[in-house]
Amino acid sequence: MLFQSKQFAALQASFDEAQATLATNAAALSELQAEIASATIINASLSASVDALTASATENATALATAEAAVIAADARAVAAEAAVEAQVIERLASAGVDPIKRDPAAKEGDSQKLSLEEFNALSPSQKSKFSINGGTIA
């Protein structure tokens, strides 16, 4: 009987230890389930934020494309208006008897000189005039 009582005591100790481990594991499981629930909520929030940012980026890209198209159209209108004004000025000067401006033959058409504003400001008045008459541009 003593053997059975020692065996029973050992089994009881093992059972108590298993119950304690089970309780510890159940508490850990509850904590992990709470963390998973919290992570799921955060994930849903972040997914909504990503969707909103993606929509905003698409909207901004569309607005940028529209603005770029408007700038290109405005540039085309400006070039056309400049050409029309130039033609009117030439026509009015010709009707007033003003001779066309003589350009420097050394300057090639379409190959006009470009200077920075600092370089242009460093020129003498006569050089500035010659630069402008020969179609020079300030970049």
Long-range contacts (C-beta under 8 A, 24 or more apart in sequence): 101-133, 103-133, 103-134, 103-135, 104-130, 104-133, 104-134, 107-134, 107-135, 109-135, 112-136, 112-137, 113-137, 114-138, 114-139, 115-139
